[in-house]
Amino acid sequence: MIIIHQQDLYSYKMEYKRGLEGSNYISVLMREKSLSLQGAVDHIGAQYKALLDKFLRHEAMLPSFGNPLVDNGLRRYVECMK
């Protein structure tokens, strides 16, 4: 979800200039929630922060599986997701 938010934030201006913004998440929020452009961007920012906070909370709760190879592999995987 975070990647979709980022991609739509980055591509909105180009899509808008080409008349292709209809399915961009920013446009959808503006239409469905009657938000301004800034309101939609702020909404996405709040969603992004909530998702990141949730990810970091869950990262802190990861257990040890008692196997250093598994634990190290999991830590590497999580680091790559950041």
Beta strands, then each sheet from edge to edge (+ up, - down):
end
